[in-house]
Amino acid sequence: MTFVGARGRNDVERTIAWLQNFRRIVTRYERLAEHFLSFVQLTCLLLLLRRNKL
């Protein structure tokens, strides 16, 4: 395990806080882990697009 540092930890905590704004991610409806991971990736993509205003 490597030390991430304060900057890296802040980025991770902020990303998790952004993900908690999506009900489907907070309340896990999917039975399969692959489906849940797909929704997490889709949510991250949406956050990226919103942040960059594309």
N, C-alpha and C positions, 0 to 999 in steps of 0.2 A: 504494500500500500504506500502510495506516495503522498507527500504533503502538497495540497492544492494551494494553500495560502488564502489570505483574506479576500482577495479579488475573485478568485475562483469560487470560493464558498458563497460569496454574495450573489454571483451569477446563478448558481445552482438554486439557492433559496428563492431568488426572485422568479426564476422559471417555474418552480413548483407552486409559488403563490399565483402566478398567471394561470397555470393549469387548473387550479382549484376554482376558477370562474366558470368552468364547463361542467355542468351537472352530470353528463354521461361519463366523465372521467372520475369525478368524485365518488359517484355511486356506480359501482361496477356492475353493469347489467349482463355483460358477456360471460358465458361459461368457459369459453376457450381463451387461453392466454394470448394466442395469436391475434384474435379479434380485438382484445383490449389493447395490445401493443399497436395495432393498426390505428385505433382511434386516438391513442396518445400521439402517434406520429402525425396524423391528420391535424390534430389540435395544434401541435407545434408548427406545422406548416401554416395554419391559419394565423397564428400569433406572429409568425415571421412576415407574412403578407400584410397584416395590419400594421405592424411596426414600421415597415418600409413603405407603406401606402402604395402598393402595386395594384 
